[in-house]
Amino acid sequence: MLKIPSLALKYKLPMIIVGLSLAVGVSLQVINTMNFRSQSDAAAATMFEEVAHSRREELRAWEDKRVSMLRTLALSPDLVRAIGGLEKGFNELPSAADFLRKVYVQDNPNPAGS
């Protein structure tokens, strides 16, 4: 093992200078890495917020457009007539039980019990 107190000053001084320089360099690199990490996290959060805001605004615009289209459609007299015709046509349909009884029992070409 190397005994530092017994070394000559001409060897100790460069070792101390190199050691301190390495310590300062490593410390600066650690600080820079931590700063870069915090700045990149902040930049990513800012970009995420901008994208979220943009998407929120696009969704609101889409919703407003759809609401406007639905209001226009709801105020259309053609739609009122179409819904009235649909209701009238539905009311003219025979009941499902009567229809099935007629088709499967009364109009059945097969004799009963077969």
C-alpha positions in Angstrom: 0.0 0.0 0.0 1.1 3.5 -0.8 1.9 5.6 2.3 1.1 9.2 1.4 2.8 11.0 4.4 6.2 9.4 3.4 5.9 10.6 -0.3 7.9 13.6 -1.4 6.1 16.9 -1.8 6.7 16.8 -5.6 4.3 13.8 -5.7 1.8 14.9 -3.1 1.1 18.3 -4.6 0.0 17.0 -8.1 -2.0 14.2 -6.4 -3.8 16.7 -4.3 -4.4 19.0 -7.3 -5.7 16.1 -9.5 -7.9 14.8 -6.6 -9.4 18.2 -5.9 -9.9 18.8 -9.6 -11.7 15.4 -10.0 -13.9 16.1 -7.0 -14.9 19.5 -8.4 -15.5 18.1 -11.8 -17.6 15.2 -10.5 -19.6 17.6 -8.3 -20.2 20.0 -11.2 -21.3 17.1 -13.4 -23.8 15.8 -10.7 -25.2 19.4 -10.3 -25.6 19.7 -14.1 -27.3 16.4 -14.4 -29.7 17.2 -11.6 -30.5 20.6 -13.2 -31.0 19.0 -16.6 -33.3 16.5 -15.2 -35.5 19.0 -13.4 -35.5 21.3 -16.5 -36.5 18.4 -18.8 -39.2 17.3 -16.4 -40.6 20.8 -16.3 -40.4 21.1 -20.1 -42.2 17.7 -20.5 -44.9 18.8 -18.0 -45.4 22.1 -19.9 -45.6 20.3 -23.3 -48.1 17.8 -21.7 -50.3 20.7 -20.4 -50.2 22.4 -23.9 -51.3 19.2 -25.6 -54.0 18.6 -23.0 -55.2 22.2 -23.4 -55.2 21.9 -27.2 -57.1 18.6 -27.2 -59.6 20.1 -24.6 -60.3 23.0 -26.9 -60.7 20.8 -30.0 -63.1 18.6 -28.1 -65.1 21.6 -27.0 -65.2 22.9 -30.6 -66.4 19.5 -31.8 -69.1 19.3 -29.1 -70.3 22.9 -29.9 -70.5 22.0 -33.6 -72.5 18.8 -32.8 -74.8 20.7 -30.4 -75.4 23.3 -33.1 -76.2 20.6 -35.7 -78.6 18.9 -33.3 -80.4 22.2 -32.6 -80.8 22.8 -36.3 -82.1 19.3 -36.8 -84.4 19.5 -33.8 -86.0 22.7 -35.2 -86.5 21.2 -38.7 -90.2 20.7 -39.6 -89.2 17.7 -41.7 -88.0 15.9 -38.6 -91.2 16.6 -36.7 -93.2 15.2 -39.7 -90.9 12.2 -39.9 -91.2 11.4 -36.2 -95.0 11.7 -36.5 -95.1 9.4 -39.5 -92.9 6.9 -37.6 -95.2 6.9 -34.6 -98.3 6.5 -36.9 -96.7 3.6 -38.7 -95.7 2.0 -35.5 -99.2 2.3 -34.1 -100.6 0.6 -37.3 -98.5 -2.5 -36.7 -100.3 -5.5 -35.4 -99.3 -6.7 -31.9 -96.5 -9.2 -31.9 -98.6 -11.8 -30.1 -101.4 -11.6 -32.5 -99.0 -11.7 -35.5 -97.2 -14.8 -34.2 -100.4 -16.6 -33.3 -101.7 -16.0 -36.9 -98.5 -17.1 -38.6 -97.7 -20.1 -36.5 -101.1 -21.4 -35.4 -103.8 -20.3 -37.9 -101.8 -20.2 -41.1 -99.7 -23.2 -40.3 -99.8 -25.7 -43.2 -98.9 -28.6 -41.0 -101.6 -30.5 -39.2 -101.9 -29.9 -35.4 -99.7 -32.2 -33.3 -97.2 -33.0 -36.0 
